Amino acid sequence: MPETKLITYPHQILKKTTKEVAEINDAIKKIIETMKKMMKQHKGVGLAANQIGENLSIFIAIDEQKGKIETFINPKIIKYIGKEELKEEGCLSVPNVWGYVKRYPQVIIEYTNLWNKKRKIRAKGLLAHIIQHEIDHLQGILFIDKAQEVFTLKE
Ligand SMILES: [Zn+2]
C-alpha cells in the first residue's frame, strides 16, 4: 500500500473546493480510516480529506465532550451564533505557523455521519472552532488566508 502523506501548503489541492460525496462506500470508509490515522499520528484535532490528497467534502474532528472523533460528510454550517472573536490557530498543512482568526463561538452544522445518517448539531467551544477551520479547508481556504496576524515558530 502506498504511504499516505499529509499535504502541506502551497500544494494546489488545498486551494480547491472539494466535491460532495455521492455514496458512503468502502472506498470512502477507507479514506476516513486513513484520515483518522493521520490525525492521530500528527496529533491534530481536526483533518479535512484534501489534506491527505482526496478532493472530497469530508472532515473529521475531535469531539471532546463525547470523547470521540466525529466524521462529517458533506457538511454545511447553517447558522453562526454569537459574536466573532479572535482565536489562535494553526494547521497540520501549514507547519510551524500560527495566527489569529475570527471565529464564532457556536455554530449549527448539518452533515451526514459515517453510518449515512443525517445529523444536525449545535457545536460550541473547541469543536465549533475546529468545524469552522475544517469547513474552510473544504472550500479551499487556509487559515493563513484569513489570519489577522501570522507568526512562525522555529522548530
Ligand atoms: Zn487545517
Residues whose N, C-alpha, C, O or C-beta is under 5 A from the ligand:
A	BS01	ZN	G90 C91 L92
